[in-house]
Amino acid sequence: MGKPSVSKAKKLFKAFNGRSPEFLDTVHIKDYKTLVYIGPCLEIAYLADDGNSYRHVFRRSSRPQLAVSADGKQLFLLKGRYKFTGRGITDT
């Protein structure tokens, strides 16, 4: 991950959490070549770093497609018309 990506990630974290991240970590993501299509993702719920829980119900026109790796260990949200911003997930 290059410096511009780290800088953007820090800004997004701060916009959402209202503070700078306490630490940075590197995650190595396996290169999955085959995915299993599950279907449209209707909503997502998550617990943010600040301890607040959030739930986003995707508009029908914004729904991403849920897929999983062939080994069943990694989920993916593909396509869709949404963006993660300082307000959380927003449909576009």
TORKE-468349 format. One record per residue: x negated, z negated, y negated of N, C-alpha, C in turn. Coordinates in steps of 0.05 Angstrom, whole numbers, padded with zeros to 5 digits, always signed. Layout:
XZYXZYXZY...
% end
This chain:
-00017+00000+00023+00000+00000+00000-00018+00000-00025-00015+00020-00042-00032+00022-00065-00023+00004-00087-00039+00001-00108-00033-00017-00130-00007-00010-00144+00000+00015-00149+00025+00021-00162+00049+00010-00146+00048+00012-00119+00069+00002-00103+00071-00029-00105+00048-00042-00105+00048-00071-00107+00060-00079-00134+00052-00065-00155+00062-00071-00182+00093-00068-00183+00102-00046-00172+00131-00041-00171+00146-00063-00155+00134-00071-00133+00146-00091-00116+00147-00118-00130+00126-00125-00145+00126-00150-00160+00148-00150-00181+00151-00127-00195+00171-00125-00216+00199-00127-00204+00204-00115-00182+00230-00116-00169+00236-00144-00160+00216-00158-00148+00220-00185-00139+00227-00203-00163+00213-00200-00185+00218-00216-00209+00245-00210-00221+00253-00185-00221+00279-00177-00232+00302-00190-00216+00298-00192-00190+00319-00203-00173+00318-00233-00172+00294-00245-00170+00292-00274-00167+00287-00289-00193+00281-00275-00215+00277-00288-00240+00249-00302-00243+00232-00296-00224+00205-00308-00224+00186-00290-00209+00160-00293-00214+00140-00278-00199+00138-00288-00171+00130-00270-00152+00126-00279-00125+00103-00299-00123+00105-00318-00105+00084-00338-00101+00060-00327-00086+00065-00307-00069+00044-00295-00054+00051-00266-00046+00032-00251-00038+00036-00224-00029+00027-00222+00000+00040-00206+00016+00032-00203+00043+00034-00174+00051+00018-00166+00070+00018-00138+00079+00032-00137+00106+00050-00118+00109+00064-00115+00134+00058-00087+00145+00049-00086+00169+00044-00060+00182+00068-00052+00198+00079-00029+00191+00104-00019+00203+00096+00003+00223+00105-00001+00247+00100+00019+00268+00113+00045+00261+00100+00067+00268+00111+00094+00263+00131+00101+00285+00156+00097+00280+00177+00103+00299+00184+00132+00297+00182+00147+00319+00188+00175+00319+00216+00180+00330+00227+00161+00345+00253+00165+00357+00271+00141+00350+00294+00147+00339+00314+00127+00332+00340+00132+00346+00355+00110+00350+00382+00112+00362+00402+00109+00340+00419+00128+00336+00440+00127+00315+00462+00108+00325+00469+00089+00307+00490+00070+00314+00516+00077+00300+00515+00082+00274+00539+00089+00258+00535+00080+00230+00556+00084+00213+00554+00076+00185+00553+00045+00182+00537+00037+00163+00535+00008+00157+00556+00002+00136+00574-00015+00143+00597-00022+00125+00589-00042+00104+00573-00061+00112+00565-00083+00093+00539-00096+00103+00527-00111+00085+00502-00126+00093+00503-00153+00079+00494-00173+00093+00493-00200+00082+00464-00210+00085+00454-00224+00065+00426-00233+00066+00422-00259+00050+00402-00274+00058+00395-00298+00045+00369-00292+00029+00371-00295+00003+00349-00288-00015+00329-00311-00016+00305-00305-00026+00283-00324-00028+00292-00349-00044+00310-00346-00062+00319-00369-00079+00339-00387-00064+00346-00380-00040+00365-00396-00024+00394-00387-00027+00400-00368-00045+00427-00358-00049+00433-00337-00028+00458-00337-00019+00466-00317+00000+00482-00296-00014+00480-00271-00005+00493-00248-00017+00506-00231+00004+00527-00218-00003+00541-00200+00015+00548-00175-00001+00541-00152+00009+00548-00127-00004+00564-00109+00015+00588-00102+00005+00605-00083+00020+00600-00056+00008+00590-00037+00024+00584-00010+00013+00610+00005+00009+00612+00019-00014+00634+00038-00018+00631+00060+00004+00654+00071+00012+00654+00091+00033+00634+00114+00027+00633+00123+00002+00615+00145-00006+00586+00137-00008+00580+00111-00006+00552+00101-00009+00540+00091+00017+00555+00089+00038+00546+00077+00062+00522+00090+00075+00501+00073+00080+00478+00083+00095+00485+00085+00125+00469+00098+00140+00472+00101+00169+00454+00080+00182+00465+00065+00201+00449+00046+00216+00437+00059+00241+00411+00054+00244+00397+00064+00268+00379+00042+00278+00371+00045+00303+00353+00025+00315+00331+00039+00330+00308+00026+00331+00286+00038+00347+00294+00039+00376+00281+00057+00391+00287+00060+00420+00282+00034+00436+00264+00017+00426+00259-00008+00440+00279-00030+00431+00296-00024+00412+00316-00043+00403+00306-00065+00385+00282-00063+00375+00269-00085+00360+00269-00081+00330+00276-00057+00320+00274-00052+00291+00299-00038+00282+00312-00048+00262+00336-00035+00250+00327-00019+00226+00342+00003+00221+00337+00020+00198+00363+00027+00184+00363+00027+00158+00384+00038+00142+00375+00065+00131+00389+00086+00139+00381+00113+00132+00400+00125+00112+00390+00141+00094+00405+00155+00074+00423+00136+00058+00447+00143+00052+00464+00127+00036+00459+00130+00006+00478+00121-00010+00476+00123-00039+00477+00095-00050+00454+00081-00049+00452+00054-00059+00423+00050-00069+00420+00028-00083+00393+00021-00093+00392-00009-00094+00368-00020-00089+00364-00049-00093+00353-00053-00120+00366-00069-00137+00358-00074-00164+00356-00104-00169+00352-00111-00194+00351-00139-00202+00377-00153-00197+00399-00138-00193+00425-00150-00186+00430-00150-00156+00411-00141-00140+00415-00139-00112+00422-00110-00105+00437-00106-00083+00445-00079-00075+00467-00069-00092+00464-00045-00103+00485-00032-00119+00490-00004-00108+00515+00004-00106+00522+00031-00098+00516+00050-00122+00507+00074-00115+00502+00094-00137+00521+00117-00134
% end
